[in-house]
Amino acid sequence: MTMANVAPDTTEAGPASGGGPPGAGPPSPRRRFGDRIGSVEVLAALLVLLVVFRAPLSTAISSPRLQTWTTVFVSVMVQAVPFLVFGVVLSAVIAVFVPRSFWARALPKHPALAVPVASAAGVVLPGCECGAVPIAGSLIRRGVTPAAALAFLLAAPAINPIVLASTAVAFPNNPEMVVARGLASIVVAMIMGWLWLRLGRADWIRLPHRPEHDGMSRGRAFWAAVRHDVVHAGGFLVLGAMAAACINVLVPERWLQLVADNPFLSVLVLALLAVLLSICSEADAFVAASLSQFSLTSRLVFLVVGPMVDLKLVSMQAGVFGRRFAFRFAPATFAVAVVVAVAVGVVLL
């Protein structure tokens, strides 16, 4: 037995330990001020700082630029949060209470036919790309052909009812955006699935052993899934709303208009912006709607690329499927998504 496993003898309390009745053990140490800084101390310090610097803070808050930033940020958050929460809850219900083996039984045996069926199956999964990545990995583990699982991975975050409903709310005067987004997204998913059947290699995918909610009750697993998705998706939503507000405030209007007036440059810029912002698919329509300087086709590219290729999604794919897969699959998906979205936008918008 190591010394670390031996409990200290406390049967005797000498003068050094403060004395006390025999056998009572040493008295509990008194907490001294400064031993630990908790939330109460942090809150008190913040309140003191607010009182001390109230004059410069009030001047900064009254700035028209900051008021504009706050208005854009709050409007994006207020519109997007209900869809985000509803989507996270429903995604957790499906992930916990619906057996994953159901998807393997529901798909056709022929890989080429399984790809469009798996793409359409994304309609019944109200969730974002954060939940679609581990589900796609589980499908492959359960024997589903990788092409079908990858098609599901790309389609589910973009064509489920929550995302399409949020798109309709964000673009009330352009209902054709809902049709264009759904059509372009499912076409991209099927093309990438068929491309994987043609060009993909099994050794590019390396699935690590990652037990999910093993040994947990359904109730605990449900709340664990909800907390995980809310923390991840909600955090990226806040960052996306802040970025949208910064673009509207910090970037000069003439710059945005200059980019928006160039059809090719506007498509490329919004495609790259979708990758960088990494906004959850339940909320990206509200950010796209705020970029009113750009054409509907450019914003459609933003909506199609975002749920399929963004920074958080590429990192999650690298963690679930391996880096060799992510570094090949993400650029190909980006190129196909841009081309298909532009084609659909030219026809429908």
C-alpha positions as CSV (number, residue, x, y, z in Angstrom):
1,M,0.0,0.0,0.0
2,T,1.4,3.4,-0.9
3,M,1.6,6.3,1.4
4,A,-1.0,8.1,-0.6
5,N,-3.6,5.5,0.4
6,V,-3.0,5.6,4.1
7,A,-5.3,7.9,6.0
8,P,-3.7,10.2,8.6
9,D,-4.1,9.3,12.2
10,T,-6.4,11.9,13.9
11,T,-7.2,10.1,17.1
12,E,-5.0,12.5,19.1
13,A,-5.3,16.3,19.1
14,G,-2.4,18.0,20.5
15,P,-1.8,21.7,21.1
16,A,-0.6,22.2,17.6
17,S,-4.0,21.2,16.2
18,G,-5.9,23.5,18.5
19,G,-6.8,21.0,21.3
20,G,-10.3,19.7,22.0
21,P,-11.9,16.7,23.6
22,P,-10.1,13.4,23.3
23,G,-11.1,11.4,20.3
24,A,-12.9,14.4,18.7
25,G,-10.2,14.9,16.1
26,P,-8.7,18.2,14.9
27,P,-11.2,21.1,14.5
28,S,-12.2,21.9,11.0
29,P,-10.0,24.7,9.5
30,R,-11.5,28.1,9.4
31,R,-11.9,29.7,6.1
32,R,-9.9,32.8,5.8
33,F,-10.7,35.7,3.5
34,G,-8.9,35.3,0.2
35,D,-8.7,31.5,0.5
36,R,-11.1,31.0,-2.4
37,I,-12.8,33.5,-4.7
38,G,-16.3,32.4,-5.6
39,S,-19.1,33.7,-7.7
40,V,-20.3,36.1,-5.0
41,E,-17.0,37.8,-4.8
42,V,-16.8,38.1,-8.6
43,L,-20.3,39.6,-8.7
44,A,-19.4,42.1,-6.0
45,A,-16.2,43.1,-7.8
46,L,-18.2,43.6,-11.1
47,L,-20.8,45.7,-9.3
48,V,-18.1,47.9,-7.8
49,L,-16.5,48.4,-11.2
50,L,-19.8,49.3,-12.7
51,V,-20.3,52.0,-10.0
52,V,-16.8,53.4,-10.4
53,F,-16.9,53.5,-14.2
54,R,-20.6,54.3,-14.7
55,A,-19.9,57.6,-16.5
56,P,-17.7,56.3,-19.3
57,L,-19.9,53.2,-19.6
58,S,-23.1,55.2,-20.0
59,T,-21.3,57.3,-22.7
60,A,-20.2,54.2,-24.6
61,I,-23.6,52.6,-24.4
62,S,-25.3,55.7,-25.8
63,S,-23.1,55.6,-28.9
64,P,-25.2,55.1,-32.0
65,R,-22.8,52.5,-33.3
66,L,-23.1,50.4,-30.2
67,Q,-26.9,50.8,-30.2
68,T,-27.0,49.5,-33.7
69,W,-24.8,46.6,-32.8
70,T,-27.0,45.7,-29.9
71,T,-30.1,46.0,-31.9
72,V,-28.8,43.6,-34.6
73,F,-27.4,41.1,-32.0
74,V,-30.6,41.0,-29.9
75,S,-32.9,40.7,-33.0
76,V,-30.9,37.7,-34.3
77,M,-30.8,36.0,-30.9
78,V,-34.5,36.6,-30.1
79,Q,-35.6,35.2,-33.4
80,A,-33.2,32.2,-33.5
81,V,-33.2,30.9,-29.9
82,P,-36.7,29.4,-29.9
83,F,-35.9,27.4,-33.0
84,L,-32.5,26.4,-31.6
85,V,-34.0,25.1,-28.3
86,F,-36.9,23.3,-30.0
87,G,-34.5,21.6,-32.4
88,V,-32.1,20.6,-29.7
89,V,-34.9,19.0,-27.6
90,L,-36.4,17.1,-30.5
91,S,-32.9,16.0,-31.6
92,A,-32.2,14.6,-28.1
93,V,-35.6,12.8,-28.0
94,I,-34.8,11.1,-31.3
95,A,-31.2,10.3,-30.3
96,V,-32.1,8.7,-27.0
97,F,-35.5,7.1,-27.6
98,V,-35.3,5.9,-31.2
99,P,-33.0,2.9,-31.7
100,R,-30.1,3.5,-34.0
101,S,-30.7,0.1,-35.6
102,F,-33.9,1.5,-37.0
103,W,-32.0,3.5,-39.7
104,A,-30.1,0.4,-40.8
105,R,-33.3,-1.6,-41.3
106,A,-35.1,1.3,-43.0
107,L,-32.5,1.9,-45.8
108,P,-32.4,-0.1,-49.0
109,K,-29.6,-2.7,-49.3
110,H,-28.3,-1.4,-52.6
111,P,-25.9,1.5,-51.8
112,A,-26.9,3.6,-54.8
113,L,-30.5,3.5,-53.7
114,A,-29.7,4.0,-50.1
115,V,-28.1,7.4,-50.8
116,P,-31.3,9.3,-51.8
117,V,-33.4,7.5,-49.1
118,A,-30.9,8.5,-46.5
119,S,-30.8,12.1,-47.8
120,A,-34.6,12.3,-47.6
121,A,-34.5,10.7,-44.1
122,G,-33.0,13.9,-42.9
123,V,-36.5,15.4,-42.9
124,V,-37.5,13.4,-39.8
125,L,-34.4,14.5,-37.8
126,P,-35.0,18.0,-36.3
127,G,-31.5,18.8,-35.3
128,C,-28.3,20.6,-36.3
129,E,-25.0,19.5,-37.7
130,C,-23.7,19.0,-34.2
131,G,-26.0,16.0,-33.7
132,A,-25.8,14.7,-37.2
133,V,-22.1,14.0,-37.1
134,P,-22.1,11.4,-34.2
135,I,-25.3,9.9,-35.6
136,A,-23.7,9.4,-39.0
137,G,-20.8,7.7,-37.2
138,S,-23.1,5.4,-35.3
139,L,-24.9,4.5,-38.6
140,I,-21.6,3.4,-40.1
141,R,-20.8,1.4,-37.0
142,R,-24.2,-0.4,-37.3
143,G,-23.4,-1.5,-40.9
144,V,-25.0,1.3,-42.9
145,T,-23.0,2.0,-46.1
146,P,-20.8,5.1,-45.6
147,A,-22.2,6.8,-48.7
148,A,-25.7,6.7,-47.2
149,A,-24.5,7.8,-43.8
150,L,-22.6,10.7,-45.3
151,A,-25.6,11.8,-47.4
152,F,-27.7,11.7,-44.2
153,L,-25.0,13.8,-42.4
154,L,-25.2,16.5,-45.0
155,A,-29.0,16.5,-45.6
156,A,-30.3,16.3,-42.0
157,P,-29.1,19.7,-40.7
158,A,-30.5,21.5,-43.8
159,I,-33.8,20.0,-44.8
160,N,-35.4,19.1,-41.5
161,P,-38.7,20.9,-40.6
162,I,-37.2,23.1,-37.9
163,V,-34.6,24.6,-40.3
164,L,-37.1,25.0,-43.1
165,A,-39.6,26.7,-40.7
166,S,-36.9,29.1,-39.4
167,T,-36.0,29.9,-43.0
168,A,-39.6,30.8,-43.8
169,V,-39.8,33.0,-40.7
170,A,-36.5,34.7,-41.6
171,F,-37.6,35.4,-45.2
172,P,-41.3,36.1,-44.9
173,N,-41.4,37.9,-48.2
174,N,-39.4,35.3,-50.1
175,P,-41.1,31.9,-49.6
176,E,-39.1,30.6,-52.6
177,M,-36.0,30.6,-50.3
178,V,-37.4,27.6,-48.4
179,V,-37.9,25.6,-51.6
180,A,-34.5,26.6,-52.9
181,R,-32.7,25.7,-49.7
182,G,-34.3,22.3,-49.4
183,L,-33.8,21.4,-53.0
184,A,-30.2,22.5,-53.2
185,S,-29.3,20.9,-49.9
186,I,-30.7,17.5,-50.8
187,V,-29.1,17.6,-54.2
188,V,-25.7,18.3,-52.7
189,A,-26.2,15.4,-50.2
190,M,-27.0,12.9,-52.9
191,I,-24.2,14.0,-55.2
192,M,-21.7,13.7,-52.4
193,G,-23.1,10.3,-51.4
194,W,-22.7,9.0,-55.0
195,L,-19.3,10.6,-55.3
196,W,-18.2,8.6,-52.2
197,L,-19.5,5.4,-53.8
198,R,-17.4,6.2,-56.9
199,L,-14.2,7.7,-55.4
200,G,-14.3,7.1,-51.6
201,R,-12.0,4.7,-49.9
202,A,-12.8,2.7,-46.7
203,D,-9.4,3.4,-45.1
204,W,-10.1,7.2,-45.2
205,I,-12.7,6.7,-42.4
206,R,-11.3,5.8,-39.0
207,L,-14.0,5.6,-36.3
208,P,-12.8,5.8,-32.7
209,H,-14.5,3.9,-30.0
210,R,-16.8,6.5,-28.4
211,P,-19.6,5.0,-26.2
212,E,-22.4,7.5,-25.9
213,H,-24.4,7.6,-22.7
214,D,-23.5,4.1,-21.8
215,G,-24.9,3.0,-18.4
216,M,-27.2,6.0,-18.2
217,S,-30.9,6.0,-17.8
218,R,-32.9,7.4,-20.6
219,G,-33.8,10.5,-18.6
220,R,-30.2,11.3,-17.8
221,A,-29.1,10.5,-21.3
222,F,-31.8,12.9,-22.7
223,W,-30.7,15.8,-20.5
224,A,-27.0,15.1,-21.2
225,A,-27.7,15.3,-24.9
226,V,-29.7,18.5,-24.4
227,R,-27.0,20.2,-22.4
228,H,-24.3,19.2,-24.8
229,D,-26.2,20.5,-27.9
230,V,-27.3,23.7,-26.1
231,V,-23.8,24.5,-24.9
232,H,-22.2,23.9,-28.3
233,A,-24.8,25.1,-30.7
234,G,-25.8,28.0,-28.4
235,G,-22.3,29.2,-28.0
236,F,-21.7,29.2,-31.8
237,L,-25.1,31.0,-32.2
238,V,-23.9,33.8,-29.9
239,L,-20.6,34.1,-31.8
240,G,-22.5,34.2,-35.1
241,A,-24.9,36.8,-33.9
242,M,-22.0,38.9,-32.7
243,A,-20.2,38.5,-36.0
244,A,-23.3,39.5,-37.9
245,A,-23.7,42.6,-35.7
246,C,-20.0,43.5,-36.2
247,I,-20.3,43.2,-39.9
248,N,-23.3,45.5,-39.9
249,V,-21.5,48.1,-37.7
250,L,-17.8,47.9,-38.4
251,V,-17.7,47.1,-42.2
252,P,-18.5,50.3,-44.2
253,E,-21.7,50.1,-46.1
254,R,-19.9,51.0,-49.4
255,W,-17.6,47.9,-48.9
256,L,-20.6,45.6,-48.5
257,Q,-22.3,47.2,-51.4
258,L,-19.2,46.9,-53.5
259,V,-19.0,43.1,-52.8
260,A,-22.7,42.6,-53.1
261,D,-22.8,44.3,-56.5
262,N,-20.3,41.7,-57.9
263,P,-22.2,38.5,-58.4
264,F,-19.1,36.2,-58.4
265,L,-17.4,38.0,-55.5
266,S,-20.6,38.1,-53.4
267,V,-21.1,34.3,-53.8
268,L,-17.5,33.5,-52.8
269,V,-17.5,35.9,-49.8
270,L,-20.8,34.6,-48.3
271,A,-19.6,31.0,-48.9
272,L,-16.4,31.7,-47.0
273,L,-18.3,33.6,-44.4
274,A,-20.6,30.6,-43.8
275,V,-17.5,28.5,-43.1
276,L,-16.0,31.0,-40.7
277,L,-19.1,31.9,-38.7
278,S,-20.0,28.2,-38.0
279,I,-23.6,29.1,-37.1
280,C,-26.1,26.4,-36.2
281,S,-28.4,25.5,-39.0
282,E,-31.5,26.3,-37.0
283,A,-30.3,29.9,-36.7
284,D,-28.3,30.7,-39.8
285,A,-31.3,31.9,-41.8
286,F,-31.7,34.9,-39.5
287,V,-28.1,35.9,-40.0
288,A,-28.5,35.5,-43.7
289,A,-31.6,37.7,-43.7
290,S,-29.7,40.4,-41.9
291,L,-27.2,40.6,-44.8
292,S,-29.8,42.4,-46.9
293,Q,-27.1,44.0,-49.2
294,F,-26.5,40.7,-50.9
295,S,-28.7,39.0,-53.5
296,L,-31.0,36.1,-52.7
297,T,-28.7,33.7,-54.6
298,S,-25.6,34.7,-52.6
299,R,-27.6,34.2,-49.3
300,L,-28.8,30.9,-50.6
301,V,-25.1,29.9,-51.0
302,F,-24.6,30.9,-47.4
303,L,-27.5,28.8,-46.2
304,V,-26.4,25.7,-48.2
305,V,-22.7,25.8,-47.4
306,G,-23.0,26.6,-43.7
307,P,-24.7,23.4,-42.5
308,M,-22.4,21.2,-44.6
309,V,-19.0,22.9,-44.3
310,D,-17.9,25.1,-41.4
311,L,-15.1,25.2,-38.9
312,K,-16.8,23.4,-36.1
313,L,-18.3,20.8,-38.5
314,V,-14.9,20.0,-40.0
315,S,-13.3,19.7,-36.6
316,M,-16.1,17.3,-35.5
317,Q,-15.8,15.3,-38.7
318,A,-12.0,15.0,-38.1
319,G,-12.7,13.7,-34.6
320,V,-15.4,11.2,-35.6
321,F,-14.2,10.0,-39.0
322,G,-10.5,11.0,-38.9
323,R,-8.5,13.8,-40.3
324,R,-7.8,12.1,-43.6
325,F,-11.5,11.9,-44.3
326,A,-12.2,15.5,-43.2
327,F,-9.5,17.1,-45.3
328,R,-10.8,15.4,-48.4
329,F,-14.5,15.5,-47.8
330,A,-14.9,19.1,-46.7
331,P,-13.3,20.8,-49.7
332,A,-15.2,18.6,-52.1
333,T,-18.5,19.3,-50.3
334,F,-17.7,23.1,-50.3
335,A,-17.2,23.1,-54.1
336,V,-20.3,21.0,-54.9
337,A,-22.5,23.1,-52.5
338,V,-21.5,26.4,-54.1
339,V,-22.1,25.2,-57.6
340,V,-25.4,23.6,-56.8
341,A,-26.7,26.5,-54.7
342,V,-25.8,29.0,-57.5
343,A,-27.6,26.8,-60.1
344,V,-30.7,26.5,-58.0
345,G,-30.6,30.2,-57.2
346,V,-30.5,31.1,-60.8
347,V,-33.5,28.9,-61.6
348,L,-35.7,29.6,-58.6
349,L,-34.7,33.0,-57.3
